[in-house]
Amino acid sequence: MSHGNMNLTLKVWKQKNKNERGRFETYQAKGISPDMSFLEMFDVVNESLINEGKEPIAFDHDCREGICGMCSMYINGRPHGPKEGITTCQLHMRSFKDGDTIVVEPWRSAAFPVIKDLVVDIF
Ligand code: FES
């Protein structure tokens, strides 16, 4: 694609609330720059979902600097994705390839129930 931007397929866990059963939704992430962070990629996807009148993907974040841990999620079955020792907000899209399918799940555990989509109750 032009300027080395990537088109990706996302399979993201969507769940309305604690009591409802969730399921994977498929989204297209188009024109993603390799320099974006994983959360910035979500921002782009959410902007187009909102423009289409669809519900954005709910995810947690605070610092976006790798400090708070709020952005914790499972990416392709691994905590925080393919890179060891970095948080999702510090993960760059250059860690993925054009055309990749990325599976994104909440930070699941019995102690941390899912509140909505990728947002878990950590308190
Ligand atoms: S948003 Fe704070 S560690 Fe990622």
Backbone and ligand atoms as CSV (ligand in chain L), in Angstrom:
chain,resi,resn,atom,element,x,y,z
A,1,MET,N,N,0.850,-1.203,0.000
A,1,MET,CA,C,0.000,0.000,0.000
A,1,MET,C,C,0.876,1.240,0.000
A,2,SER,N,N,0.279,2.365,-0.242
A,2,SER,CA,C,1.031,3.602,-0.318
A,2,SER,C,C,1.692,3.937,1.015
A,3,HIS,N,N,2.880,4.476,0.965
A,3,HIS,CA,C,3.623,4.944,2.136
A,3,HIS,C,C,3.845,3.871,3.195
A,4,GLY,N,N,3.798,2.630,2.782
A,4,GLY,CA,C,4.068,1.562,3.724
A,4,GLY,C,C,2.991,1.361,4.765
A,5,ASN,N,N,1.819,1.971,4.572
A,5,ASN,CA,C,0.751,1.750,5.544
A,5,ASN,C,C,0.173,0.351,5.388
A,6,MET,N,N,-0.417,-0.121,6.477
A,6,MET,CA,C,-0.862,-1.502,6.526
A,6,MET,C,C,-2.385,-1.580,6.616
A,7,ASN,N,N,-2.910,-2.660,6.059
A,7,ASN,CA,C,-4.312,-3.013,6.260
A,7,ASN,C,C,-4.351,-4.308,7.042
A,8,LEU,N,N,-5.099,-4.288,8.129
A,8,LEU,CA,C,-5.125,-5.429,9.030
A,8,LEU,C,C,-6.564,-5.836,9.293
A,9,THR,N,N,-6.724,-7.087,9.669
A,9,THR,CA,C,-8.025,-7.570,10.136
A,9,THR,C,C,-7.920,-7.772,11.640
A,10,LEU,N,N,-8.880,-7.235,12.371
A,10,LEU,CA,C,-8.903,-7.407,13.827
A,10,LEU,C,C,-10.062,-8.307,14.201
A,11,LYS,N,N,-9.790,-9.241,15.087
A,11,LYS,CA,C,-10.869,-10.004,15.726
A,11,LYS,C,C,-10.854,-9.608,17.185
A,12,VAL,N,N,-11.858,-8.816,17.560
A,12,VAL,CA,C,-11.853,-8.182,18.879
A,12,VAL,C,C,-13.007,-8.710,19.717
A,13,TRP,N,N,-12.706,-9.001,20.978
A,13,TRP,CA,C,-13.744,-9.436,21.910
A,13,TRP,C,C,-14.706,-8.292,22.192
A,14,LYS,N,N,-15.998,-8.516,21.921
A,14,LYS,CA,C,-17.031,-7.521,22.218
A,14,LYS,C,C,-17.972,-8.103,23.259
A,15,GLN,N,N,-18.189,-7.357,24.296
A,15,GLN,CA,C,-19.088,-7.805,25.368
A,15,GLN,C,C,-19.748,-6.565,25.962
A,16,LYS,N,N,-21.079,-6.570,26.034
A,16,LYS,CA,C,-21.811,-5.365,26.440
A,16,LYS,C,C,-21.630,-5.028,27.907
A,17,ASN,N,N,-21.594,-6.071,28.747
A,17,ASN,CA,C,-21.476,-5.850,30.190
A,17,ASN,C,C,-21.052,-7.149,30.866
A,18,LYS,N,N,-20.911,-7.066,32.177
A,18,LYS,CA,C,-20.436,-8.212,32.958
A,18,LYS,C,C,-21.268,-9.465,32.770
A,19,ASN,N,N,-22.578,-9.290,32.605
A,19,ASN,CA,C,-23.491,-10.426,32.632
A,19,ASN,C,C,-23.747,-11.042,31.268
A,20,GLU,N,N,-23.437,-10.294,30.231
A,20,GLU,CA,C,-23.723,-10.802,28.895
A,20,GLU,C,C,-22.546,-11.620,28.369
A,21,ARG,N,N,-22.871,-12.660,27.595
A,21,ARG,CA,C,-21.798,-13.432,26.974
A,21,ARG,C,C,-21.215,-12.642,25.817
A,22,GLY,N,N,-19.913,-12.633,25.722
A,22,GLY,CA,C,-19.280,-11.893,24.631
A,22,GLY,C,C,-19.055,-12.763,23.408
A,23,ARG,N,N,-18.513,-12.139,22.371
A,23,ARG,CA,C,-18.164,-12.858,21.136
A,23,ARG,C,C,-17.151,-12.021,20.375
A,24,PHE,N,N,-16.485,-12.661,19.421
A,24,PHE,CA,C,-15.529,-11.921,18.601
A,24,PHE,C,C,-16.244,-11.201,17.463
A,25,GLU,N,N,-15.841,-9.958,17.232
A,25,GLU,CA,C,-16.304,-9.170,16.086
A,25,GLU,C,C,-15.093,-8.957,15.192
A,26,THR,N,N,-15.330,-8.918,13.893
A,26,THR,CA,C,-14.238,-8.678,12.954
A,26,THR,C,C,-14.286,-7.239,12.457
A,27,TYR,N,N,-13.145,-6.600,12.475
A,27,TYR,CA,C,-13.033,-5.208,12.008
A,27,TYR,C,C,-11.883,-5.112,11.025
A,28,GLN,N,N,-11.974,-4.169,10.108
A,28,GLN,CA,C,-10.856,-3.887,9.215
A,28,GLN,C,C,-10.162,-2.624,9.705
A,29,ALA,N,N,-8.852,-2.719,9.874
A,29,ALA,CA,C,-8.046,-1.546,10.215
A,29,ALA,C,C,-7.277,-1.160,8.963
A,30,LYS,N,N,-7.658,-0.042,8.353
A,30,LYS,CA,C,-7.092,0.327,7.045
A,30,LYS,C,C,-6.157,1.516,7.165
A,31,GLY,N,N,-5.098,1.501,6.374
A,31,GLY,CA,C,-4.185,2.634,6.305
A,31,GLY,C,C,-3.467,2.902,7.608
A,32,ILE,N,N,-3.062,1.823,8.283
A,32,ILE,CA,C,-2.401,1.960,9.580
A,32,ILE,C,C,-0.902,2.184,9.374
A,33,SER,N,N,-0.390,3.235,9.997
A,33,SER,CA,C,1.045,3.519,9.907
A,33,SER,C,C,1.811,2.598,10.848
A,34,PRO,N,N,2.967,2.081,10.388
A,34,PRO,CA,C,3.779,1.218,11.261
A,34,PRO,C,C,4.265,1.951,12.513
A,35,ASP,N,N,4.266,3.284,12.471
A,35,ASP,CA,C,4.729,4.074,13.625
A,35,ASP,C,C,3.674,4.250,14.707
A,36,MET,N,N,2.429,3.909,14.388
A,36,MET,CA,C,1.375,4.050,15.403
A,36,MET,C,C,1.561,3.015,16.503
A,37,SER,N,N,1.101,3.382,17.697
A,37,SER,CA,C,1.024,2.383,18.763
A,37,SER,C,C,-0.244,1.561,18.544
A,38,PHE,N,N,-0.322,0.447,19.260
A,38,PHE,CA,C,-1.505,-0.403,19.141
A,38,PHE,C,C,-2.765,0.367,19.521
A,39,LEU,N,N,-2.661,1.222,20.543
A,39,LEU,CA,C,-3.837,2.001,20.976
A,39,LEU,C,C,-4.201,3.075,19.952
A,40,GLU,N,N,-3.190,3.669,19.311
A,40,GLU,CA,C,-3.480,4.653,18.257
A,40,GLU,C,C,-4.180,3.982,17.073
A,41,MET,N,N,-3.798,2.720,16.812
A,41,MET,CA,C,-4.496,1.951,15.771
A,41,MET,C,C,-5.970,1.799,16.153
A,42,PHE,N,N,-6.242,1.488,17.421
A,42,PHE,CA,C,-7.638,1.409,17.882
A,42,PHE,C,C,-8.347,2.754,17.706
A,43,ASP,N,N,-7.654,3.846,17.990
A,43,ASP,CA,C,-8.255,5.177,17.816
A,43,ASP,C,C,-8.729,5.368,16.374
A,44,VAL,N,N,-7.886,4.945,15.418
A,44,VAL,CA,C,-8.231,5.092,13.999
A,44,VAL,C,C,-9.458,4.245,13.658
A,45,VAL,N,N,-9.450,3.000,14.136
A,45,VAL,CA,C,-10.580,2.094,13.869
A,45,VAL,C,C,-11.860,2.666,14.493
A,46,ASN,N,N,-11.741,3.150,15.733
A,46,ASN,CA,C,-12.924,3.681,16.420
A,46,ASN,C,C,-13.473,4.918,15.727
A,47,GLU,N,N,-12.569,5.761,15.215
A,47,GLU,CA,C,-13.026,6.956,14.509
A,47,GLU,C,C,-13.880,6.568,13.304
A,48,SER,N,N,-13.429,5.554,12.553
A,48,SER,CA,C,-14.250,5.181,11.402
A,48,SER,C,C,-15.525,4.465,11.838
A,49,LEU,N,N,-15.480,3.700,12.928
A,49,LEU,CA,C,-16.722,3.076,13.424
A,49,LEU,C,C,-17.736,4.152,13.816
A,50,ILE,N,N,-17.255,5.186,14.512
A,50,ILE,CA,C,-18.147,6.269,14.947
A,50,ILE,C,C,-18.719,6.990,13.722
A,51,ASN,N,N,-17.854,7.232,12.724
A,51,ASN,CA,C,-18.325,7.877,11.490
A,51,ASN,C,C,-19.403,7.057,10.796
A,52,GLU,N,N,-19.317,5.735,10.912
A,52,GLU,CA,C,-20.322,4.858,10.294
A,52,GLU,C,C,-21.533,4.640,11.193
A,53,GLY,N,N,-21.564,5.324,12.341
A,53,GLY,CA,C,-22.679,5.170,13.267
A,53,GLY,C,C,-22.640,3.865,14.043
A,54,LYS,N,N,-21.467,3.220,14.084
A,54,LYS,CA,C,-21.339,1.957,14.823
A,54,LYS,C,C,-20.699,2.201,16.181
A,55,GLU,N,N,-20.833,1.186,17.031
A,55,GLU,CA,C,-20.302,1.317,18.379
A,55,GLU,C,C,-18.788,1.115,18.374
A,56,PRO,N,N,-18.035,2.037,18.979
A,56,PRO,CA,C,-16.576,1.865,19.022
A,56,PRO,C,C,-16.166,0.722,19.955
A,57,ILE,N,N,-14.922,0.317,19.848
A,57,ILE,CA,C,-14.358,-0.722,20.717
A,57,ILE,C,C,-13.959,-0.061,22.036
A,58,ALA,N,N,-14.455,-0.600,23.152
A,58,ALA,CA,C,-14.105,-0.032,24.458
A,58,ALA,C,C,-12.788,-0.640,24.944
A,59,PHE,N,N,-11.835,0.210,25.274
A,59,PHE,CA,C,-10.577,-0.273,25.853
A,59,PHE,C,C,-10.104,0.746,26.877
A,60,ASP,N,N,-9.313,0.279,27.808
A,60,ASP,CA,C,-8.856,1.141,28.884
A,60,ASP,C,C,-7.456,1.655,28.600
A,61,HIS,N,N,-7.174,2.840,29.041
A,61,HIS,CA,C,-5.822,3.386,28.958
A,61,HIS,C,C,-5.799,4.607,29.837
A,62,ASP,N,N,-4.609,4.979,30.245
A,62,ASP,CA,C,-4.491,6.198,31.025
A,62,ASP,C,C,-3.245,6.935,30.575
A,63,CYS,N,N,-2.086,6.413,30.972
A,63,CYS,CA,C,-0.847,7.159,30.729
A,63,CYS,C,C,-0.385,7.110,29.277
A,64,ARG,N,N,-0.591,5.998,28.609
A,64,ARG,CA,C,-0.042,5.726,27.272
A,64,ARG,C,C,1.483,5.834,27.260
A,65,GLU,N,N,2.084,5.664,28.413
A,65,GLU,CA,C,3.552,5.738,28.511
A,65,GLU,C,C,4.157,4.492,29.148
A,66,GLY,N,N,3.365,3.432,29.237
A,66,GLY,CA,C,3.914,2.184,29.757
A,66,GLY,C,C,4.019,2.121,31.269
A,67,ILE,N,N,3.294,2.979,31.974
A,67,ILE,CA,C,3.446,3.063,33.428
A,67,ILE,C,C,2.249,2.464,34.173
A,68,CYS,N,N,1.034,2.826,33.770
A,68,CYS,CA,C,-0.130,2.542,34.622
A,68,CYS,C,C,-0.641,1.109,34.538
A,69,GLY,N,N,-0.408,0.443,33.413
A,69,GLY,CA,C,-0.894,-0.924,33.244
A,69,GLY,C,C,-2.367,-1.034,32.880
A,70,MET,N,N,-3.046,0.100,32.700
A,70,MET,CA,C,-4.482,0.095,32.376
A,70,MET,C,C,-4.772,-0.525,31.005
A,71,CYS,N,N,-3.808,-0.488,30.118
A,71,CYS,CA,C,-4.052,-0.924,28.739
A,71,CYS,C,C,-3.829,-2.423,28.556
A,72,SER,N,N,-3.690,-3.163,29.643
A,72,SER,CA,C,-3.413,-4.598,29.536
A,72,SER,C,C,-4.488,-5.337,28.750
A,73,MET,N,N,-4.065,-6.145,27.801
A,73,MET,CA,C,-4.981,-6.998,27.026
A,73,MET,C,C,-4.168,-8.133,26.418
A,74,TYR,N,N,-4.864,-9.137,25.905
A,74,TYR,CA,C,-4.196,-10.237,25.216
A,74,TYR,C,C,-4.239,-9.981,23.727
A,75,ILE,N,N,-3.070,-10.085,23.098
A,75,ILE,CA,C,-2.965,-9.882,21.658
A,75,ILE,C,C,-2.395,-11.157,21.056
A,76,ASN,N,N,-3.144,-11.757,20.143
A,76,ASN,CA,C,-2.759,-13.050,19.567
A,76,ASN,C,C,-2.411,-14.060,20.656
A,77,GLY,N,N,-3.210,-14.053,21.713
A,77,GLY,CA,C,-3.065,-15.035,22.774
A,77,GLY,C,C,-1.947,-14.762,23.759
A,78,ARG,N,N,-1.255,-13.645,23.606
A,78,ARG,CA,C,-0.142,-13.347,24.509
A,78,ARG,C,C,-0.419,-12.065,25.280
A,79,PRO,N,N,-0.005,-11.991,26.550
A,79,PRO,CA,C,-0.174,-10.750,27.308
A,79,PRO,C,C,0.599,-9.622,26.620
A,80,HIS,N,N,-0.067,-8.563,26.259
A,80,HIS,CA,C,0.508,-7.364,25.621
A,80,HIS,C,C,1.054,-7.613,24.211
A,81,GLY,N,N,0.870,-8.813,23.653
A,81,GLY,CA,C,1.275,-9.036,22.272
A,81,GLY,C,C,2.661,-9.611,22.087
A,82,PRO,N,N,3.214,-9.460,20.871
A,82,PRO,CA,C,4.399,-10.214,20.466
A,82,PRO,C,C,5.704,-9.802,21.141
A,83,LYS,N,N,5.778,-8.634,21.720
A,83,LYS,CA,C,7.046,-8.169,22.300
A,83,LYS,C,C,7.075,-8.428,23.798
A,84,GLU,N,N,8.177,-8.946,24.292
A,84,GLU,CA,C,8.321,-9.181,25.732
A,84,GLU,C,C,8.500,-7.860,26.469
A,85,GLY,N,N,7.892,-7.756,27.627
A,85,GLY,CA,C,8.245,-6.679,28.548
A,85,GLY,C,C,7.760,-5.294,28.179
A,86,ILE,N,N,6.823,-5.186,27.238
A,86,ILE,CA,C,6.267,-3.858,26.970
A,86,ILE,C,C,4.745,-3.925,27.037
A,87,THR,N,N,4.146,-2.795,27.352
A,87,THR,CA,C,2.692,-2.726,27.465
A,87,THR,C,C,2.081,-2.465,26.090
A,88,THR,N,N,0.780,-2.628,26.004
A,88,THR,CA,C,0.089,-2.469,24.720
A,88,THR,C,C,0.238,-1.053,24.171
A,89,CYS,N,N,0.236,-0.052,25.055
A,89,CYS,CA,C,0.366,1.334,24.573
A,89,CYS,C,C,1.766,1.615,24.025
A,90,GLN,N,N,2.729,0.755,24.358
A,90,GLN,CA,C,4.098,0.931,23.869
A,90,GLN,C,C,4.409,0.008,22.689
A,91,LEU,N,N,3.424,-0.812,22.326
A,91,LEU,CA,C,3.605,-1.748,21.216
A,91,LEU,C,C,3.333,-1.015,19.906
A,92,HIS,N,N,4.272,-1.081,18.971
A,92,HIS,CA,C,4.087,-0.386,17.700
A,92,HIS,C,C,3.594,-1.328,16.616
A,93,MET,N,N,2.870,-0.746,15.687
A,93,MET,CA,C,2.253,-1.557,14.635
A,93,MET,C,C,3.290,-2.162,13.696
A,94,ARG,N,N,4.536,-1.666,13.736
A,94,ARG,CA,C,5.567,-2.279,12.909
A,94,ARG,C,C,5.902,-3.694,13.385
A,95,SER,N,N,5.394,-4.066,14.554
A,95,SER,CA,C,5.551,-5.450,15.029
A,95,SER,C,C,4.637,-6.413,14.278
A,96,PHE,N,N,3.763,-5.857,13.414
A,96,PHE,CA,C,2.845,-6.696,12.637
A,96,PHE,C,C,3.118,-6.472,11.154
A,97,LYS,N,N,2.552,-7.353,10.320
A,97,LYS,CA,C,2.752,-7.246,8.880
A,97,LYS,C,C,1.442,-6.877,8.194
A,98,ASP,N,N,1.578,-6.184,7.064
A,98,ASP,CA,C,0.410,-5.877,6.241
A,98,ASP,C,C,-0.365,-7.165,5.969
A,99,GLY,N,N,-1.674,-7.122,6.148
A,99,GLY,CA,C,-2.508,-8.283,5.874
A,99,GLY,C,C,-2.701,-9.209,7.060
A,100,ASP,N,N,-2.000,-8.946,8.151
A,100,ASP,CA,C,-2.134,-9.797,9.340
A,100,ASP,C,C,-3.554,-9.758,9.901
A,101,THR,N,N,-3.941,-10.855,10.533
A,101,THR,CA,C,-5.143,-10.886,11.368
A,101,THR,C,C,-4.673,-10.902,12.817
A,102,ILE,N,N,-5.210,-9.982,13.608
A,102,ILE,CA,C,-4.786,-9.843,15.010
A,102,ILE,C,C,-5.987,-10.119,15.910
A,103,VAL,N,N,-5.800,-11.035,16.844
A,103,VAL,CA,C,-6.874,-11.390,17.777
A,103,VAL,C,C,-6.647,-10.645,19.090
A,104,VAL,N,N,-7.651,-9.882,19.525
A,104,VAL,CA,C,-7.499,-9.057,20.728
A,104,VAL,C,C,-8.550,-9.457,21.760
A,105,GLU,N,N,-8.076,-9.846,22.942
A,105,GLU,CA,C,-8.975,-10.278,24.014
A,105,GLU,C,C,-8.701,-9.491,25.287
A,106,PRO,N,N,-9.693,-9.387,26.141
A,106,PRO,CA,C,-9.475,-8.693,27.413
A,106,PRO,C,C,-8.501,-9.454,28.310
A,107,TRP,N,N,-8.010,-8.761,29.318
A,107,TRP,CA,C,-7.097,-9.344,30.306
A,107,TRP,C,C,-7.929,-10.222,31.228
A,108,ARG,N,N,-8.224,-11.434,30.730
A,108,ARG,CA,C,-9.172,-12.322,31.382
A,108,ARG,C,C,-8.602,-12.962,32.619
A,109,SER,N,N,-9.374,-12.958,33.668
A,109,SER,CA,C,-9.075,-13.828,34.804
A,109,SER,C,C,-10.312,-13.839,35.664
A,110,ALA,N,N,-10.391,-14.808,36.547
A,110,ALA,CA,C,-11.552,-14.900,37.414
A,110,ALA,C,C,-11.658,-13.662,38.295
A,111,ALA,N,N,-10.504,-13.108,38.657
A,111,ALA,CA,C,-10.503,-11.958,39.564
A,111,ALA,C,C,-10.914,-10.663,38.870
A,112,PHE,N,N,-10.729,-10.597,37.564
A,112,PHE,CA,C,-10.983,-9.357,36.824
A,112,PHE,C,C,-12.086,-9.570,35.795
A,113,PRO,N,N,-13.348,-9.441,36.186
A,113,PRO,CA,C,-14.421,-9.641,35.206
A,113,PRO,C,C,-14.429,-8.564,34.120
A,114,VAL,N,N,-14.886,-8.942,32.946
A,114,VAL,CA,C,-14.988,-7.996,31.833
A,114,VAL,C,C,-16.171,-7.063,32.088
A,115,ILE,N,N,-15.924,-5.768,32.020
A,115,ILE,CA,C,-16.999,-4.776,32.167
A,115,ILE,C,C,-17.594,-4.479,30.796
A,116,LYS,N,N,-16.724,-4.279,29.823
A,116,LYS,CA,C,-17.177,-4.008,28.459
A,116,LYS,C,C,-16.006,-4.250,27.504
A,117,ASP,N,N,-16.226,-5.059,26.484
A,117,ASP,CA,C,-15.223,-5.338,25.449
A,117,ASP,C,C,-13.876,-5.713,26.076
A,118,LEU,N,N,-12.901,-4.799,25.959
A,118,LEU,CA,C,-11.557,-5.083,26.446
A,118,LEU,C,C,-11.300,-4.460,27.819
A,119,VAL,N,N,-12.342,-3.904,28.429
A,119,VAL,CA,C,-12.197,-3.241,29.721
A,119,VAL,C,C,-12.524,-4.239,30.826
A,120,VAL,N,N,-11.563,-4.462,31.727
A,120,VAL,CA,C,-11.802,-5.356,32.866
A,120,VAL,C,C,-11.844,-4.560,34.160
A,121,ASP,N,N,-12.518,-5.191,35.129
A,121,ASP,CA,C,-12.668,-4.544,36.439
A,121,ASP,C,C,-11.452,-4.905,37.297
A,122,ILE,N,N,-10.478,-4.018,37.362
A,122,ILE,CA,C,-9.247,-4.341,38.090
A,122,ILE,C,C,-9.276,-3.821,39.518
A,123,PHE,N,N,-10.411,-3.249,39.922
A,123,PHE,CA,C,-10.460,-2.681,41.287
A,123,PHE,C,C,-11.310,-3.523,42.210
L,1,FES,S1,S,-1.874,3.194,29.114
L,1,FES,FE1,FE,-0.657,3.164,30.906
L,1,FES,S2,S,0.615,1.442,30.650
L,1,FES,FE2,FE,-0.483,1.587,28.788
